[in-house]
Amino acid sequence: MTAERTPLVTPILIASCLVLVIGFGIRASFGVFQIPVADEFGWPRADFSLAIAIQNLAWGFGQPIFSAFAERFGDRRAIGIGALVYALGLVLSANAVTPEGHQLLNILIGFGIAGTGFGVILAIVGRASSPEHRSLALGIATAAGSGGQVIGPLAAEFLLSFLSWAQVFLVFAGTMIAILALLPFLRSPQPIERTVEDAPMGKVVGAAIRDPSFLLIFLGFFSCGYQLGFVTAHFPAFITEVCGPIDPGGLLAGLGIRTTSALGALAIALIGIANIGGTIVAGLLGNIYRKKYLLAQIYLARTVVSAAFILAPMTPASVMLFSLVMGALWLATVPLTSGLIAQIYGLRYMGTLYGIVFLSHQIGAFAGVWLGGALYDITGTYTLVWWIGVGVGAFSAIVHLPIEERPSRSVPA
């Protein structure tokens, strides 16, 4: 590893964090639009939920495509295309008036998120970081996505206080286009690990897919997507219906933010705030302890926290406590999962391999978002969807234990 590669506070890391703040801020706000869109058009909850679910699935399928494109043709090209596709999807969605239109156009938004999301950005950060600090750098970049989660829902609520939801989509589209100004800073060095550098992409990816440890990582990431997708898309509506349009202490009203789903927006923001610290701590711990055990513990903790939340009386205080605890675990899996892939399979095609694993995450997100709306329309509650999340979380805690963390012998030398 060359001496020039510093792990922290570089133009690459700063620009990468800004891309994630913007992209994930907008993405995290979609749950806030659940009620306004449904109210305007009189749609069942499942219709808009399916649009967000399709967005998550498109993100999952688009992630390995954009990651492979970035590693073949350049990171900046991939991010630039992703930002433009993201903006186009938002503009067209702002003018869609049917459920099918929203569902179709969310494919574009999902691909845009893939081009500006973790798969491409974490590979840039990983290549630009020294081995001893790579896990921490990945944690900092992941925390930037959490920063966007704090800003996005609150910004959406603020804008909705004087703009229509369609106009807010147009504002967000313009923000995505602004990402193009960061492209000159997003050039990372290529890794020098010759064991992977000299092997073609197809050979490395094929060897990884045949590795049982890769399959376990793939399966384990499903529950992360399920839980995050469900909470992001449905938590604001769920909280509003259970607790009412509560604004603790008049905090949001004092900022000029409407209060229809204020507690829900605040809960999503609290998750993001707690996760900033959680992902950085996870990155630090990943430099010290075995990543597979840390991941198993995170999934187990999520399982316990979710079960306790559903079983306890639902109050604004319990919502905020859950948000803070769950937030500390929210994206803590990302620096550890991406770091585990880099540790086992090398850096050269880290983005592509993470993109493939991320597909499992997004299949889980699709299931969480879609089931949330479908089962709500059938049962009138979200209870069953929560308990499914508890079950898949326990499954992920178990499947990480047999993973072999040493560099894969199947990667060509």
N, C-alpha and C positions, 0 to 999 in steps of 0.2 A: 504494500500500500504506500503510495507516494506521500511525502511529507506535507504536500500542499493541502491535502484533504483535511479540513478541520470540521469537527462535528457540529458546532453550534455557531449561531449568529453570523451566518454568511449570507450574501445576496441570494444564493440559491434557496436556502432554508426560509428566508423571509418571504421571498416571492412565492414559494411553494405553500407556505402557511396562508398567505393572502388569497391564493386561488381556492384553497380549501374553505376558508372562512366564508367567501362569497358563495361558492357552489353549494356548500352544505347548509349555509344559512337559508338560502332559498328553498332547498329541498326539505329542510326541517319544518318549514312554515306551512306545508300543504295541509296538515291536519287542521289548521286554523280556518281553512276555507271550506271544510266539510259542511258546516251548518249554513253559511251564506249561500253557497252554490245550491245546496239542496232546497233551501227556502225559496230562492229565486225561481227555480224551475219546477219545484214540487216533486223532485225525484226521490225514490226510496234510498235509504242509506247505502245499500249495496252498489248502486250505480256509480257514485263518485268513488266509493271504496275500490271498486274494480279498476277504475282509471288509475288510482294510485298503485294498486297491486300490479297492473300491467307495467307501469313506470318502473317499479322495482325489478320486475322480471326482465324488462328490456335493459335496465342497468346491468343486471347480472350477465346477460348474454353479450352485451356490448363491452363489458370490462376486459375479457381476454382478447377481444378483437382490437380494441384501442391500445391495450398494453403491447400486443405483438406488433401493431403498426408503429408504436413509439420506438420499440427496440429495433425495428427494421428501417424505419424512415426518419426517426427523430422525435424526441419528446415534444418539442415546441409545435411541430406540425399537428401532432395528435391533440394537444391541449387547445390549440387554436380552432381546429375543426370541431372539437367537443363544445367549446364555448359558443360557437356560431349555431350549432345544432340545438343546443340548450335554449338559446335566445329565440330561435325560430319556433321551437315547440311552444314556448311561453306565449309568443305573439299570436300564433294560430289558435292556441287554447283559449286565449282571451276572447276570441270571436266565435268559439264553438257554442252551440245552443242545444245540442243533443248529447245524451250519455255516450252514444257510440262515437261521436266526434271527440269528446274528451278522452275516451279510452284509446282511440287510434292515435291521437296527437301526443299522448303521454309516452308512446313509444319513442318519439323524438326526444322528449325531455329525459327519458331514461338513458338513451344513448349519449345525450349531452352530459349527464351526470357521470357516466362512465369515462368520457374523455377528459373530464376535469377532476376526477375523484381519486380515491386512494390507490387504485391499481397503477396508474401512471405516476402520480406524485410521489408515492412512497418509494417507488423504484428509483426515482431521481434522487431523493434524499438518502436512500440506502447506498447508492453508488458514490455519493459525495461525502460520506461520513467514514471516519476511521473505525476499524472493527471494534475497538474497545468501547466506543461511544455510540455505535450504530443503534442499539436498542433505545437509548435515550433520545437520539435524534428522531427516530421513528415515533416515539412517544410524544415528542413536542409537536411534530407535524400532525399527528392524530388529534392532539389537544386543540389544534387550530380548527379542525372540523367541529369540535365541541364548542369553540368560541362562536362559530357560525350558528350553531344550534341555540346559543343564548340570544344572539342578535336577531336571527331570522323571524321566529314567531312573534317577538315583541315588535319588530319593525312591521310585520304584516298587520298586527292588531292596530298599531298606530296609524298606518296608512288607510286601513279600512274605516277609521273613524271619520275620514273625509273623502275617500275615494271608493269607487265600486271595486269588487273583487277583480273584474276584468282590467280595470285601470292599474291595479296593483301588479297584476301579471306583466303589464307593459313596462312598469317601472323596473321590475325585476329583470326583464329582458335587456333593458339598457344597462343594468348593472353587470350582467353577464358579458356583454360586449366589451365593457371596460377591462375585463381580464386580459384582453389582447395586449394592453400596454405593459403587462408583466412578462410577456414572452421573451424579450431579450435577456432576462436574468435567469431563464430556466434551461441552461445548458449544463449538464453534469458530465464529469469525466467517465469514461468507460472503465469497468473493473479490469484488473490485471490478473485475476485468477486464471491461469492458463488451463487448468483442468476443465473449465467450462468454456472459456473464451474460444478455444479452438474447435469446439464441437458445434455442429449445426443445431439450430433451434429445434427442429423436428426430433432429432435424436435425444436431446436433453429432456424435452417435454415428454416424449414417449417413454423414456426410462423412468421419469418421475411418476407418470400415471400408472405404471406397472408396480410401483413400490407400495406395499401395504401401508406404510406410514403416511404417504400422501393421501391415500383413500380415507384414513382415519381423520386426518386434518380436514379433508373435504366434508366428511359426514358431520364432524363436530361443529363446523361453522354454521350449519343449518339453523340451530336453535338461536344463535346470536341474531341472525336475520329475522327469524320469526318474532322474537321478543321486541327487537328494535322497530321492525316494520309496524307491528300492531300498535305499540305505544305511540310512535310518532304520528300515525294516521288517526288513531281513535281516542287517544287519551284526553285531548281537549273536549271532545264531545261527551265522552264517558263522564268526566268530572263535572261538566256543566249539568248533565242530567241527574247525577247522583247528589251533588252538593249545591247546585244552583249557580247562577252567575255571580259568584262571590269574588270580591276584590279585597284581599286581606289588607286592612289598614288604609284602604283607599289609595294604595301605592300606584296602580296603573291609571286610575282616574286622574290622579294628580299629575300624571305625565301626559294627559290628553288622550289616553288609550281607551277605546270602548270596552265595556265590561260584559258583553254577552258571553264570552268564553274566557274571561280574564284569568280565572284561576287555572284553566287548562294551559293557556299560553305561559303563565308564570311557572307552572309545573315543568313544562318542556324546557323553559329557560333554566330552571334550577337543576334539571338533569344535566344540561350543558355546562353549567358552572361547576358542578361537582365533578364532572367528567374531565375537565381541564386538569385538575389535580390528579384524578384517578389514572388517566392515561400516562401522565409524566411519571407517576410513581410506578406504574406497571413497566414502563420502559426502563426505569432505574433498576427495578427488581430483576428484569430480564437479563441485565448484565451480570447478575450475581447468582441467581437461582435457575434451576432447570425450567425452561419455558413450559413444557407440557404439564408440569405439576401446578404451576401458576395458573395456567388456563383451566385445569380441572377445578381448582379452588374457586376461580371466578364464576364458572358455570354453576357450581354447587351453591355459592353464595347467592347468585341470582335466583336460583330455585327456592331457597329458603325465604328470601325477602319477598318474592312474588306471592308465595303461599301465605305468608304472614299478613301481607297487605289485604288479600281477599278475605281472609278469615276475621280480621279485626274490624271494628266499627269504622265506617267511612266518614271522615270529617276533613275539613280543610287542613287541620294539623297533621293528620295521618297522610294526606296526599303530599304535603310538602316534605314530611319525613321520608316517605317512600321515594320521592323524587331525588332527594339528596343522596340517599343510600344507593339506590339503583343507578344514579348518575355516576357515582364513583366507580361502578362496574361497567358502565355503558359501552364505551369503545375501548376499554382496557384490553380487550381481546385482540385488537387490531395490531398494535406494535409487537405483541408477542407472537401472533400468528404469522405476520409478515416476516418478523425476525427469525422465526423457526424455519420458514421456507428458505430464507437466505442462508441460514446456518447449515441446513441439510443439503440444499441443491445449488448453492452458489448465487452470485449476484447477477451474472450476465443476463439470464432470463427470469430474474426474480419477478418482474412485473407481469409477464405472461403466466407464470405458475401461480402467482397470487391471484391473478384474474380468473383462472380456472377454479381455484378454491373459492373465490368470491362468488362464483355462480351459485354454489350451494347456499351461501349466505342470502342471496337474492331470491332463490327459490323459496327459502324459508320466509323471507320478507313478503313475497307474493302470498304465501299461505296465510301469514299472520294478518295482512291487510284485508285480503279477500274474505277469509273466514270471519274476521271481525264484523264486516258489513253483512255477510250472508247469514251468519248465526244470530246476529242482532235482529235482523228482520224476521227470522223464524221464531226466536225465543223471547225477544224483547229485552234481553240483557246481554252483557259481554262475559258473563261468568264462565261459561264453558270454554270460551277462547282463552281466558286467563289460565284455566287448569291445564289445557293442552300445552300452553307455554311452560308451565311448571314441569310437565312430563318430559318435554324435549330438552329442557335445560338439564335435568338429571341424566338423560341419555348422553349429552355432550360431555358432562363431567366424567363419565365412565370411559368413553371411547378415546379420550386423550391419553389415558394411562399407558397403553401399550406402545405408543409412538417411540421410535428409535431416533434420538436427537443427533447422533453422530453423522458426519457427512456421508451421504448415500454412496455406497459402493457401486450402485448402478449408473451413477453419473459418469460419462466417459472421461477418461484421463488422457 
